[in-house]
Amino acid sequence: MQVPVYSLTGEVVDQVEISDQVFAVPINEGVVHQVMVGQLANARQGTASTKTRSEVQGGTRKLFRQKGTGQARAGSRRSGIRRGGGIIFGPRPRDYRQDTPKKMRQLALKCVLSSKVKDEELKVVQELKLEPKTKYMTQILNALGADSSALVVTAGPEEHVIKAARNIKGIKTMPANLLNVLDILSHKVLLMTVSAVRRVEELWGEKAVEEVRDASV
């Protein structure tokens, strides 16, 4: 499959061949959803905590006698129905982590990458050579129609790209090896350099699958 390569001024200057093994995979919505839910769960800290009636301060004496007062029966002031008492069924520290199979994560990533290509939301540029200034990155994004929401992917960490884009709302940068389902789905446009595309194919393409198979034999 071939996709256009854009210049930094938004003009088509070339065509590049991309792997069907990565960018033309049938969409599996169930797998994508499960991986996305797992990623969101793994991002949770799980540190929310409340005190039960055994942990709050206060005496354990019965507030008044059981009968004859005309009031409802009352026990300790630590009761959850009283102000300052314990929390009934409140959150406690827990681990929300979900283990998602590696092959499932890889398939989901290929699915969302393929979806971007199908919806014409993948923009490939030859390279991102610019000064580390926000105004230059803004001009490039405007020219490519990716000024509102875009994920900028480079082959490796590039400091000048990070500095140029970090103050722009809705724009996020990352190296190709950190690509994930949630970040791709959270941005309208996927902007990649040619070298980033090649890096993605190297990591999750057919050759990478064959190497994993050979290692498992």
PyMOL commands that place a pseudoatom at each C-alpha (Angstrom):
pseudoatom trace, name=CA, resn=MET, resi=1, chain=A, elem=C, hetatm=0, pos=[0.000, 0.000, 0.000]
pseudoatom trace, name=CA, resn=GLN, resi=2, chain=A, elem=C, hetatm=0, pos=[1.182, 3.488, -0.831]
pseudoatom trace, name=CA, resn=VAL, resi=3, chain=A, elem=C, hetatm=0, pos=[0.412, 6.685, 1.065]
pseudoatom trace, name=CA, resn=PRO, resi=4, chain=A, elem=C, hetatm=0, pos=[1.387, 10.271, 0.185]
pseudoatom trace, name=CA, resn=VAL, resi=5, chain=A, elem=C, hetatm=0, pos=[4.349, 11.980, 1.780]
pseudoatom trace, name=CA, resn=TYR, resi=6, chain=A, elem=C, hetatm=0, pos=[3.783, 15.627, 2.647]
pseudoatom trace, name=CA, resn=SER, resi=7, chain=A, elem=C, hetatm=0, pos=[6.202, 18.500, 2.859]
pseudoatom trace, name=CA, resn=LEU, resi=8, chain=A, elem=C, hetatm=0, pos=[6.192, 20.768, 5.896]
pseudoatom trace, name=CA, resn=THR, resi=9, chain=A, elem=C, hetatm=0, pos=[4.097, 23.228, 3.872]
pseudoatom trace, name=CA, resn=GLY, resi=10, chain=A, elem=C, hetatm=0, pos=[1.324, 20.674, 3.324]
pseudoatom trace, name=CA, resn=GLU, resi=11, chain=A, elem=C, hetatm=0, pos=[2.096, 19.715, -0.298]
pseudoatom trace, name=CA, resn=VAL, resi=12, chain=A, elem=C, hetatm=0, pos=[2.332, 16.125, -1.543]
pseudoatom trace, name=CA, resn=VAL, resi=13, chain=A, elem=C, hetatm=0, pos=[5.937, 15.569, -2.648]
pseudoatom trace, name=CA, resn=ASP, resi=14, chain=A, elem=C, hetatm=0, pos=[6.258, 11.784, -2.829]
pseudoatom trace, name=CA, resn=GLN, resi=15, chain=A, elem=C, hetatm=0, pos=[4.643, 8.390, -2.230]
pseudoatom trace, name=CA, resn=VAL, resi=16, chain=A, elem=C, hetatm=0, pos=[5.864, 5.844, 0.293]
pseudoatom trace, name=CA, resn=GLU, resi=17, chain=A, elem=C, hetatm=0, pos=[5.151, 2.124, 0.451]
pseudoatom trace, name=CA, resn=ILE, resi=18, chain=A, elem=C, hetatm=0, pos=[3.883, 0.952, 3.852]
pseudoatom trace, name=CA, resn=SER, resi=19, chain=A, elem=C, hetatm=0, pos=[3.428, -2.590, 5.103]
pseudoatom trace, name=CA, resn=ASP, resi=20, chain=A, elem=C, hetatm=0, pos=[-0.008, -4.182, 4.796]
pseudoatom trace, name=CA, resn=GLN, resi=21, chain=A, elem=C, hetatm=0, pos=[0.943, -6.351, 7.787]
pseudoatom trace, name=CA, resn=VAL, resi=22, chain=A, elem=C, hetatm=0, pos=[0.767, -3.260, 9.997]
pseudoatom trace, name=CA, resn=PHE, resi=23, chain=A, elem=C, hetatm=0, pos=[-1.320, -0.626, 8.219]
pseudoatom trace, name=CA, resn=ALA, resi=24, chain=A, elem=C, hetatm=0, pos=[-3.975, -2.739, 6.443]
pseudoatom trace, name=CA, resn=VAL, resi=25, chain=A, elem=C, hetatm=0, pos=[-5.240, -5.051, 9.173]
pseudoatom trace, name=CA, resn=PRO, resi=26, chain=A, elem=C, hetatm=0, pos=[-9.022, -5.698, 9.448]
pseudoatom trace, name=CA, resn=ILE, resi=27, chain=A, elem=C, hetatm=0, pos=[-10.490, -3.816, 12.406]
pseudoatom trace, name=CA, resn=ASN, resi=28, chain=A, elem=C, hetatm=0, pos=[-11.306, -5.971, 15.438]
pseudoatom trace, name=CA, resn=GLU, resi=29, chain=A, elem=C, hetatm=0, pos=[-13.348, -3.681, 17.669]
pseudoatom trace, name=CA, resn=GLY, resi=30, chain=A, elem=C, hetatm=0, pos=[-13.567, -6.203, 20.513]
pseudoatom trace, name=CA, resn=VAL, resi=31, chain=A, elem=C, hetatm=0, pos=[-9.803, -6.550, 20.819]
pseudoatom trace, name=CA, resn=VAL, resi=32, chain=A, elem=C, hetatm=0, pos=[-9.265, -2.779, 20.561]
pseudoatom trace, name=CA, resn=HIS, resi=33, chain=A, elem=C, hetatm=0, pos=[-11.845, -2.153, 23.281]
pseudoatom trace, name=CA, resn=GLN, resi=34, chain=A, elem=C, hetatm=0, pos=[-10.370, -4.758, 25.624]
pseudoatom trace, name=CA, resn=VAL, resi=35, chain=A, elem=C, hetatm=0, pos=[-6.834, -3.405, 25.212]
pseudoatom trace, name=CA, resn=MET, resi=36, chain=A, elem=C, hetatm=0, pos=[-8.028, 0.171, 25.724]
pseudoatom trace, name=CA, resn=VAL, resi=37, chain=A, elem=C, hetatm=0, pos=[-9.912, -0.774, 28.910]
pseudoatom trace, name=CA, resn=GLY, resi=38, chain=A, elem=C, hetatm=0, pos=[-6.844, -2.624, 30.193]
pseudoatom trace, name=CA, resn=GLN, resi=39, chain=A, elem=C, hetatm=0, pos=[-4.604, 0.358, 29.502]
pseudoatom trace, name=CA, resn=LEU, resi=40, chain=A, elem=C, hetatm=0, pos=[-6.969, 2.706, 31.338]
pseudoatom trace, name=CA, resn=ALA, resi=41, chain=A, elem=C, hetatm=0, pos=[-7.154, 0.286, 34.267]
pseudoatom trace, name=CA, resn=ASN, resi=42, chain=A, elem=C, hetatm=0, pos=[-3.366, 0.018, 34.480]
pseudoatom trace, name=CA, resn=ALA, resi=43, chain=A, elem=C, hetatm=0, pos=[-3.125, 3.801, 34.674]
pseudoatom trace, name=CA, resn=ARG, resi=44, chain=A, elem=C, hetatm=0, pos=[-5.228, 3.910, 37.846]
pseudoatom trace, name=CA, resn=GLN, resi=45, chain=A, elem=C, hetatm=0, pos=[-3.298, 4.381, 41.079]
pseudoatom trace, name=CA, resn=GLY, resi=46, chain=A, elem=C, hetatm=0, pos=[-5.811, 2.627, 43.296]
pseudoatom trace, name=CA, resn=THR, resi=47, chain=A, elem=C, hetatm=0, pos=[-4.802, 4.670, 46.348]
pseudoatom trace, name=CA, resn=ALA, resi=48, chain=A, elem=C, hetatm=0, pos=[-8.262, 5.995, 47.314]
pseudoatom trace, name=CA, resn=SER, resi=49, chain=A, elem=C, hetatm=0, pos=[-8.961, 5.117, 50.939]
pseudoatom trace, name=CA, resn=THR, resi=50, chain=A, elem=C, hetatm=0, pos=[-11.579, 5.808, 53.611]
pseudoatom trace, name=CA, resn=LYS, resi=51, chain=A, elem=C, hetatm=0, pos=[-11.783, 4.908, 57.297]
pseudoatom trace, name=CA, resn=THR, resi=52, chain=A, elem=C, hetatm=0, pos=[-14.250, 2.381, 58.641]
pseudoatom trace, name=CA, resn=ARG, resi=53, chain=A, elem=C, hetatm=0, pos=[-15.982, 2.735, 62.028]
pseudoatom trace, name=CA, resn=SER, resi=54, chain=A, elem=C, hetatm=0, pos=[-13.127, 0.835, 63.647]
pseudoatom trace, name=CA, resn=GLU, resi=55, chain=A, elem=C, hetatm=0, pos=[-10.560, 3.372, 62.406]
pseudoatom trace, name=CA, resn=VAL, resi=56, chain=A, elem=C, hetatm=0, pos=[-12.165, 6.749, 63.111]
pseudoatom trace, name=CA, resn=GLN, resi=57, chain=A, elem=C, hetatm=0, pos=[-11.707, 8.592, 66.395]
pseudoatom trace, name=CA, resn=GLY, resi=58, chain=A, elem=C, hetatm=0, pos=[-14.405, 8.509, 69.033]
pseudoatom trace, name=CA, resn=GLY, resi=59, chain=A, elem=C, hetatm=0, pos=[-15.638, 6.399, 71.917]
pseudoatom trace, name=CA, resn=THR, resi=60, chain=A, elem=C, hetatm=0, pos=[-17.417, 3.090, 71.658]
pseudoatom trace, name=CA, resn=ARG, resi=61, chain=A, elem=C, hetatm=0, pos=[-19.915, 3.838, 74.450]
pseudoatom trace, name=CA, resn=LYS, resi=62, chain=A, elem=C, hetatm=0, pos=[-23.586, 3.521, 73.623]
pseudoatom trace, name=CA, resn=LEU, resi=63, chain=A, elem=C, hetatm=0, pos=[-24.903, 7.093, 73.308]
pseudoatom trace, name=CA, resn=PHE, resi=64, chain=A, elem=C, hetatm=0, pos=[-28.101, 6.572, 75.339]
pseudoatom trace, name=CA, resn=ARG, resi=65, chain=A, elem=C, hetatm=0, pos=[-30.160, 3.735, 76.709]
pseudoatom trace, name=CA, resn=GLN, resi=66, chain=A, elem=C, hetatm=0, pos=[-31.929, 1.432, 74.320]
pseudoatom trace, name=CA, resn=LYS, resi=67, chain=A, elem=C, hetatm=0, pos=[-35.533, 2.002, 75.417]
pseudoatom trace, name=CA, resn=GLY, resi=68, chain=A, elem=C, hetatm=0, pos=[-37.660, 4.714, 76.891]
pseudoatom trace, name=CA, resn=THR, resi=69, chain=A, elem=C, hetatm=0, pos=[-36.190, 7.798, 75.200]
pseudoatom trace, name=CA, resn=GLY, resi=70, chain=A, elem=C, hetatm=0, pos=[-38.471, 7.896, 72.171]
pseudoatom trace, name=CA, resn=GLN, resi=71, chain=A, elem=C, hetatm=0, pos=[-35.463, 8.051, 69.880]
pseudoatom trace, name=CA, resn=ALA, resi=72, chain=A, elem=C, hetatm=0, pos=[-34.117, 5.492, 67.455]
pseudoatom trace, name=CA, resn=ARG, resi=73, chain=A, elem=C, hetatm=0, pos=[-31.725, 2.918, 68.816]
pseudoatom trace, name=CA, resn=ALA, resi=74, chain=A, elem=C, hetatm=0, pos=[-28.178, 4.281, 68.695]
pseudoatom trace, name=CA, resn=GLY, resi=75, chain=A, elem=C, hetatm=0, pos=[-24.857, 2.632, 69.229]
pseudoatom trace, name=CA, resn=SER, resi=76, chain=A, elem=C, hetatm=0, pos=[-21.384, 4.181, 69.035]
pseudoatom trace, name=CA, resn=ARG, resi=77, chain=A, elem=C, hetatm=0, pos=[-20.715, 7.673, 67.680]
pseudoatom trace, name=CA, resn=ARG, resi=78, chain=A, elem=C, hetatm=0, pos=[-18.388, 5.940, 65.210]
pseudoatom trace, name=CA, resn=SER, resi=79, chain=A, elem=C, hetatm=0, pos=[-21.416, 4.598, 63.338]
pseudoatom trace, name=CA, resn=GLY, resi=80, chain=A, elem=C, hetatm=0, pos=[-21.471, 5.338, 59.619]
pseudoatom trace, name=CA, resn=ILE, resi=81, chain=A, elem=C, hetatm=0, pos=[-24.848, 7.062, 59.834]
pseudoatom trace, name=CA, resn=ARG, resi=82, chain=A, elem=C, hetatm=0, pos=[-23.477, 9.786, 62.155]
pseudoatom trace, name=CA, resn=ARG, resi=83, chain=A, elem=C, hetatm=0, pos=[-21.391, 12.817, 61.303]
pseudoatom trace, name=CA, resn=GLY, resi=84, chain=A, elem=C, hetatm=0, pos=[-17.725, 12.048, 61.883]
pseudoatom trace, name=CA, resn=GLY, resi=85, chain=A, elem=C, hetatm=0, pos=[-18.368, 8.328, 61.835]
pseudoatom trace, name=CA, resn=GLY, resi=86, chain=A, elem=C, hetatm=0, pos=[-16.853, 5.695, 59.584]
pseudoatom trace, name=CA, resn=ILE, resi=87, chain=A, elem=C, hetatm=0, pos=[-17.615, 5.405, 55.869]
pseudoatom trace, name=CA, resn=ILE, resi=88, chain=A, elem=C, hetatm=0, pos=[-19.868, 2.512, 54.900]
pseudoatom trace, name=CA, resn=PHE, resi=89, chain=A, elem=C, hetatm=0, pos=[-18.549, 0.498, 51.934]
pseudoatom trace, name=CA, resn=GLY, resi=90, chain=A, elem=C, hetatm=0, pos=[-16.042, 3.237, 51.071]
pseudoatom trace, name=CA, resn=PRO, resi=91, chain=A, elem=C, hetatm=0, pos=[-13.092, 2.760, 48.695]
pseudoatom trace, name=CA, resn=ARG, resi=92, chain=A, elem=C, hetatm=0, pos=[-10.012, 0.933, 49.924]
pseudoatom trace, name=CA, resn=PRO, resi=93, chain=A, elem=C, hetatm=0, pos=[-6.540, 0.696, 48.325]
pseudoatom trace, name=CA, resn=ARG, resi=94, chain=A, elem=C, hetatm=0, pos=[-6.552, -1.943, 45.590]
pseudoatom trace, name=CA, resn=ASP, resi=95, chain=A, elem=C, hetatm=0, pos=[-4.733, -2.993, 42.441]
pseudoatom trace, name=CA, resn=TYR, resi=96, chain=A, elem=C, hetatm=0, pos=[-6.716, -2.372, 39.240]
pseudoatom trace, name=CA, resn=ARG, resi=97, chain=A, elem=C, hetatm=0, pos=[-4.075, -3.843, 36.943]
pseudoatom trace, name=CA, resn=GLN, resi=98, chain=A, elem=C, hetatm=0, pos=[-5.164, -6.089, 34.084]
pseudoatom trace, name=CA, resn=ASP, resi=99, chain=A, elem=C, hetatm=0, pos=[-2.790, -8.425, 32.273]
pseudoatom trace, name=CA, resn=THR, resi=100, chain=A, elem=C, hetatm=0, pos=[-3.401, -8.200, 28.525]
pseudoatom trace, name=CA, resn=PRO, resi=101, chain=A, elem=C, hetatm=0, pos=[-1.702, -10.773, 26.251]
pseudoatom trace, name=CA, resn=LYS, resi=102, chain=A, elem=C, hetatm=0, pos=[1.130, -9.373, 24.158]
pseudoatom trace, name=CA, resn=LYS, resi=103, chain=A, elem=C, hetatm=0, pos=[-0.356, -10.622, 20.876]
pseudoatom trace, name=CA, resn=MET, resi=104, chain=A, elem=C, hetatm=0, pos=[-3.642, -8.937, 21.706]
pseudoatom trace, name=CA, resn=ARG, resi=105, chain=A, elem=C, hetatm=0, pos=[-1.887, -5.608, 22.354]
pseudoatom trace, name=CA, resn=GLN, resi=106, chain=A, elem=C, hetatm=0, pos=[-0.013, -5.904, 19.067]
pseudoatom trace, name=CA, resn=LEU, resi=107, chain=A, elem=C, hetatm=0, pos=[-3.175, -6.726, 17.125]
pseudoatom trace, name=CA, resn=ALA, resi=108, chain=A, elem=C, hetatm=0, pos=[-5.055, -3.804, 18.682]
pseudoatom trace, name=CA, resn=LEU, resi=109, chain=A, elem=C, hetatm=0, pos=[-2.212, -1.423, 17.788]
pseudoatom trace, name=CA, resn=LYS, resi=110, chain=A, elem=C, hetatm=0, pos=[-2.220, -2.619, 14.173]
pseudoatom trace, name=CA, resn=CYS, resi=111, chain=A, elem=C, hetatm=0, pos=[-5.999, -2.219, 14.062]
pseudoatom trace, name=CA, resn=VAL, resi=112, chain=A, elem=C, hetatm=0, pos=[-5.945, 1.429, 15.150]
pseudoatom trace, name=CA, resn=LEU, resi=113, chain=A, elem=C, hetatm=0, pos=[-3.031, 2.217, 12.830]
pseudoatom trace, name=CA, resn=SER, resi=114, chain=A, elem=C, hetatm=0, pos=[-4.975, 0.652, 9.952]
pseudoatom trace, name=CA, resn=SER, resi=115, chain=A, elem=C, hetatm=0, pos=[-8.039, 2.639, 10.962]
pseudoatom trace, name=CA, resn=LYS, resi=116, chain=A, elem=C, hetatm=0, pos=[-6.071, 5.881, 10.707]
pseudoatom trace, name=CA, resn=VAL, resi=117, chain=A, elem=C, hetatm=0, pos=[-4.934, 4.957, 7.196]
pseudoatom trace, name=CA, resn=LYS, resi=118, chain=A, elem=C, hetatm=0, pos=[-8.473, 3.957, 6.153]
pseudoatom trace, name=CA, resn=ASP, resi=119, chain=A, elem=C, hetatm=0, pos=[-9.947, 7.227, 7.465]
pseudoatom trace, name=CA, resn=GLU, resi=120, chain=A, elem=C, hetatm=0, pos=[-7.142, 9.251, 5.820]
pseudoatom trace, name=CA, resn=GLU, resi=121, chain=A, elem=C, hetatm=0, pos=[-6.036, 10.529, 9.211]
pseudoatom trace, name=CA, resn=LEU, resi=122, chain=A, elem=C, hetatm=0, pos=[-2.420, 9.384, 8.816]
pseudoatom trace, name=CA, resn=LYS, resi=123, chain=A, elem=C, hetatm=0, pos=[-0.083, 12.154, 7.670]
pseudoatom trace, name=CA, resn=VAL, resi=124, chain=A, elem=C, hetatm=0, pos=[3.449, 11.133, 6.705]
pseudoatom trace, name=CA, resn=VAL, resi=125, chain=A, elem=C, hetatm=0, pos=[6.220, 13.713, 6.376]
pseudoatom trace, name=CA, resn=GLN, resi=126, chain=A, elem=C, hetatm=0, pos=[9.765, 13.131, 5.190]
pseudoatom trace, name=CA, resn=GLU, resi=127, chain=A, elem=C, hetatm=0, pos=[11.292, 14.561, 8.372]
pseudoatom trace, name=CA, resn=LEU, resi=128, chain=A, elem=C, hetatm=0, pos=[10.628, 17.201, 10.992]
pseudoatom trace, name=CA, resn=LYS, resi=129, chain=A, elem=C, hetatm=0, pos=[13.521, 19.613, 10.739]
pseudoatom trace, name=CA, resn=LEU, resi=130, chain=A, elem=C, hetatm=0, pos=[12.613, 22.790, 12.556]
pseudoatom trace, name=CA, resn=GLU, resi=131, chain=A, elem=C, hetatm=0, pos=[13.832, 25.109, 15.272]
pseudoatom trace, name=CA, resn=PRO, resi=132, chain=A, elem=C, hetatm=0, pos=[12.538, 24.290, 18.766]
pseudoatom trace, name=CA, resn=LYS, resi=133, chain=A, elem=C, hetatm=0, pos=[9.957, 27.071, 18.644]
pseudoatom trace, name=CA, resn=THR, resi=134, chain=A, elem=C, hetatm=0, pos=[6.205, 26.704, 19.051]
pseudoatom trace, name=CA, resn=LYS, resi=135, chain=A, elem=C, hetatm=0, pos=[5.332, 29.021, 16.152]
pseudoatom trace, name=CA, resn=TYR, resi=136, chain=A, elem=C, hetatm=0, pos=[7.144, 26.820, 13.610]
pseudoatom trace, name=CA, resn=MET, resi=137, chain=A, elem=C, hetatm=0, pos=[5.389, 23.671, 14.792]
pseudoatom trace, name=CA, resn=THR, resi=138, chain=A, elem=C, hetatm=0, pos=[2.057, 25.535, 14.714]
pseudoatom trace, name=CA, resn=GLN, resi=139, chain=A, elem=C, hetatm=0, pos=[2.654, 26.545, 11.099]
pseudoatom trace, name=CA, resn=ILE, resi=140, chain=A, elem=C, hetatm=0, pos=[3.445, 22.945, 10.112]
pseudoatom trace, name=CA, resn=LEU, resi=141, chain=A, elem=C, hetatm=0, pos=[0.369, 21.570, 11.858]
pseudoatom trace, name=CA, resn=ASN, resi=142, chain=A, elem=C, hetatm=0, pos=[-1.865, 24.205, 10.256]
pseudoatom trace, name=CA, resn=ALA, resi=143, chain=A, elem=C, hetatm=0, pos=[-0.491, 23.377, 6.811]
pseudoatom trace, name=CA, resn=LEU, resi=144, chain=A, elem=C, hetatm=0, pos=[-1.183, 19.654, 7.362]
pseudoatom trace, name=CA, resn=GLY, resi=145, chain=A, elem=C, hetatm=0, pos=[-4.655, 20.218, 8.814]
pseudoatom trace, name=CA, resn=ALA, resi=146, chain=A, elem=C, hetatm=0, pos=[-3.622, 18.759, 12.173]
pseudoatom trace, name=CA, resn=ASP, resi=147, chain=A, elem=C, hetatm=0, pos=[-3.724, 21.847, 14.355]
pseudoatom trace, name=CA, resn=SER, resi=148, chain=A, elem=C, hetatm=0, pos=[-6.590, 20.828, 16.672]
pseudoatom trace, name=CA, resn=SER, resi=149, chain=A, elem=C, hetatm=0, pos=[-5.590, 17.314, 17.744]
pseudoatom trace, name=CA, resn=ALA, resi=150, chain=A, elem=C, hetatm=0, pos=[-2.539, 15.369, 16.608]
pseudoatom trace, name=CA, resn=LEU, resi=151, chain=A, elem=C, hetatm=0, pos=[-0.115, 12.719, 17.797]
pseudoatom trace, name=CA, resn=VAL, resi=152, chain=A, elem=C, hetatm=0, pos=[3.362, 13.473, 16.422]
pseudoatom trace, name=CA, resn=VAL, resi=153, chain=A, elem=C, hetatm=0, pos=[5.500, 10.337, 16.146]
pseudoatom trace, name=CA, resn=THR, resi=154, chain=A, elem=C, hetatm=0, pos=[9.219, 10.268, 15.406]
pseudoatom trace, name=CA, resn=ALA, resi=155, chain=A, elem=C, hetatm=0, pos=[11.611, 7.323, 15.091]
pseudoatom trace, name=CA, resn=GLY, resi=156, chain=A, elem=C, hetatm=0, pos=[13.266, 8.219, 18.385]
pseudoatom trace, name=CA, resn=PRO, resi=157, chain=A, elem=C, hetatm=0, pos=[13.143, 11.021, 20.954]
pseudoatom trace, name=CA, resn=GLU, resi=158, chain=A, elem=C, hetatm=0, pos=[13.864, 14.328, 19.183]
pseudoatom trace, name=CA, resn=GLU, resi=159, chain=A, elem=C, hetatm=0, pos=[14.330, 17.192, 21.597]
pseudoatom trace, name=CA, resn=HIS, resi=160, chain=A, elem=C, hetatm=0, pos=[13.628, 19.985, 19.111]
pseudoatom trace, name=CA, resn=VAL, resi=161, chain=A, elem=C, hetatm=0, pos=[10.265, 18.417, 18.176]
pseudoatom trace, name=CA, resn=ILE, resi=162, chain=A, elem=C, hetatm=0, pos=[9.319, 17.916, 21.828]
pseudoatom trace, name=CA, resn=LYS, resi=163, chain=A, elem=C, hetatm=0, pos=[10.158, 21.529, 22.713]
pseudoatom trace, name=CA, resn=ALA, resi=164, chain=A, elem=C, hetatm=0, pos=[8.330, 22.914, 19.687]
pseudoatom trace, name=CA, resn=ALA, resi=165, chain=A, elem=C, hetatm=0, pos=[5.088, 21.027, 20.438]
pseudoatom trace, name=CA, resn=ARG, resi=166, chain=A, elem=C, hetatm=0, pos=[4.886, 20.825, 24.215]
pseudoatom trace, name=CA, resn=ASN, resi=167, chain=A, elem=C, hetatm=0, pos=[2.994, 24.118, 24.641]
pseudoatom trace, name=CA, resn=ILE, resi=168, chain=A, elem=C, hetatm=0, pos=[0.372, 23.427, 21.958]
pseudoatom trace, name=CA, resn=LYS, resi=169, chain=A, elem=C, hetatm=0, pos=[-2.987, 22.256, 23.278]
pseudoatom trace, name=CA, resn=GLY, resi=170, chain=A, elem=C, hetatm=0, pos=[-4.151, 18.914, 21.870]
pseudoatom trace, name=CA, resn=ILE, resi=171, chain=A, elem=C, hetatm=0, pos=[-0.713, 17.994, 20.488]
pseudoatom trace, name=CA, resn=LYS, resi=172, chain=A, elem=C, hetatm=0, pos=[1.418, 15.177, 21.893]
pseudoatom trace, name=CA, resn=THR, resi=173, chain=A, elem=C, hetatm=0, pos=[4.806, 13.832, 20.767]
pseudoatom trace, name=CA, resn=MET, resi=174, chain=A, elem=C, hetatm=0, pos=[6.330, 10.398, 21.298]
pseudoatom trace, name=CA, resn=PRO, resi=175, chain=A, elem=C, hetatm=0, pos=[8.900, 8.011, 19.804]
pseudoatom trace, name=CA, resn=ALA, resi=176, chain=A, elem=C, hetatm=0, pos=[7.616, 5.137, 17.682]
pseudoatom trace, name=CA, resn=ASN, resi=177, chain=A, elem=C, hetatm=0, pos=[8.447, 2.429, 20.212]
pseudoatom trace, name=CA, resn=LEU, resi=178, chain=A, elem=C, hetatm=0, pos=[6.043, 3.977, 22.750]
pseudoatom trace, name=CA, resn=LEU, resi=179, chain=A, elem=C, hetatm=0, pos=[3.020, 4.004, 20.442]
pseudoatom trace, name=CA, resn=ASN, resi=180, chain=A, elem=C, hetatm=0, pos=[-0.108, 2.715, 22.144]
pseudoatom trace, name=CA, resn=VAL, resi=181, chain=A, elem=C, hetatm=0, pos=[-3.799, 2.275, 21.413]
pseudoatom trace, name=CA, resn=LEU, resi=182, chain=A, elem=C, hetatm=0, pos=[-5.077, 4.905, 23.832]
pseudoatom trace, name=CA, resn=ASP, resi=183, chain=A, elem=C, hetatm=0, pos=[-2.900, 7.773, 22.567]
pseudoatom trace, name=CA, resn=ILE, resi=184, chain=A, elem=C, hetatm=0, pos=[-3.729, 7.006, 18.919]
pseudoatom trace, name=CA, resn=LEU, resi=185, chain=A, elem=C, hetatm=0, pos=[-7.463, 6.920, 19.616]
pseudoatom trace, name=CA, resn=SER, resi=186, chain=A, elem=C, hetatm=0, pos=[-7.253, 10.108, 21.707]
pseudoatom trace, name=CA, resn=HIS, resi=187, chain=A, elem=C, hetatm=0, pos=[-5.964, 12.214, 18.805]
pseudoatom trace, name=CA, resn=LYS, resi=188, chain=A, elem=C, hetatm=0, pos=[-7.628, 12.991, 15.488]
pseudoatom trace, name=CA, resn=VAL, resi=189, chain=A, elem=C, hetatm=0, pos=[-4.535, 12.990, 13.271]
pseudoatom trace, name=CA, resn=LEU, resi=190, chain=A, elem=C, hetatm=0, pos=[-1.536, 10.674, 13.424]
pseudoatom trace, name=CA, resn=LEU, resi=191, chain=A, elem=C, hetatm=0, pos=[1.499, 12.567, 12.109]
pseudoatom trace, name=CA, resn=MET, resi=192, chain=A, elem=C, hetatm=0, pos=[4.538, 10.354, 11.464]
pseudoatom trace, name=CA, resn=THR, resi=193, chain=A, elem=C, hetatm=0, pos=[7.897, 10.782, 9.831]
pseudoatom trace, name=CA, resn=VAL, resi=194, chain=A, elem=C, hetatm=0, pos=[9.006, 8.241, 7.223]
pseudoatom trace, name=CA, resn=SER, resi=195, chain=A, elem=C, hetatm=0, pos=[11.655, 6.932, 9.620]
pseudoatom trace, name=CA, resn=ALA, resi=196, chain=A, elem=C, hetatm=0, pos=[8.969, 6.500, 12.308]
pseudoatom trace, name=CA, resn=VAL, resi=197, chain=A, elem=C, hetatm=0, pos=[6.875, 4.440, 9.875]
pseudoatom trace, name=CA, resn=ARG, resi=198, chain=A, elem=C, hetatm=0, pos=[9.879, 2.216, 9.182]
pseudoatom trace, name=CA, resn=ARG, resi=199, chain=A, elem=C, hetatm=0, pos=[10.510, 1.858, 12.909]
pseudoatom trace, name=CA, resn=VAL, resi=200, chain=A, elem=C, hetatm=0, pos=[6.889, 0.782, 13.479]
pseudoatom trace, name=CA, resn=GLU, resi=201, chain=A, elem=C, hetatm=0, pos=[7.159, -1.788, 10.691]
pseudoatom trace, name=CA, resn=GLU, resi=202, chain=A, elem=C, hetatm=0, pos=[10.376, -3.073, 12.232]
pseudoatom trace, name=CA, resn=LEU, resi=203, chain=A, elem=C, hetatm=0, pos=[8.772, -3.449, 15.659]
pseudoatom trace, name=CA, resn=TRP, resi=204, chain=A, elem=C, hetatm=0, pos=[5.377, -4.908, 14.716]
pseudoatom trace, name=CA, resn=GLY, resi=205, chain=A, elem=C, hetatm=0, pos=[5.697, -6.029, 11.101]
pseudoatom trace, name=CA, resn=GLU, resi=206, chain=A, elem=C, hetatm=0, pos=[6.019, -9.497, 9.608]
pseudoatom trace, name=CA, resn=LYS, resi=207, chain=A, elem=C, hetatm=0, pos=[9.753, -9.764, 10.317]
pseudoatom trace, name=CA, resn=ALA, resi=208, chain=A, elem=C, hetatm=0, pos=[9.209, -9.055, 14.017]
pseudoatom trace, name=CA, resn=VAL, resi=209, chain=A, elem=C, hetatm=0, pos=[6.546, -11.797, 14.183]
pseudoatom trace, name=CA, resn=GLU, resi=210, chain=A, elem=C, hetatm=0, pos=[8.875, -14.300, 12.480]
pseudoatom trace, name=CA, resn=GLU, resi=211, chain=A, elem=C, hetatm=0, pos=[11.663, -13.489, 14.936]
pseudoatom trace, name=CA, resn=VAL, resi=212, chain=A, elem=C, hetatm=0, pos=[9.324, -14.115, 17.890]
pseudoatom trace, name=CA, resn=ARG, resi=213, chain=A, elem=C, hetatm=0, pos=[8.266, -17.446, 16.367]
pseudoatom trace, name=CA, resn=ASP, resi=214, chain=A, elem=C, hetatm=0, pos=[11.885, -18.520, 15.788]
pseudoatom trace, name=CA, resn=ALA, resi=215, chain=A, elem=C, hetatm=0, pos=[12.798, -17.615, 19.359]
pseudoatom trace, name=CA, resn=SER, resi=216, chain=A, elem=C, hetatm=0, pos=[9.936, -19.693, 20.754]
pseudoatom trace, name=CA, resn=VAL, resi=217, chain=A, elem=C, hetatm=0, pos=[10.900, -22.820, 18.800]
for i in range(1, 217): cmd.bond("trace and resi %d" % i, "trace and resi %d" % (i + 1))
show_as sticks, trace
zoom trace
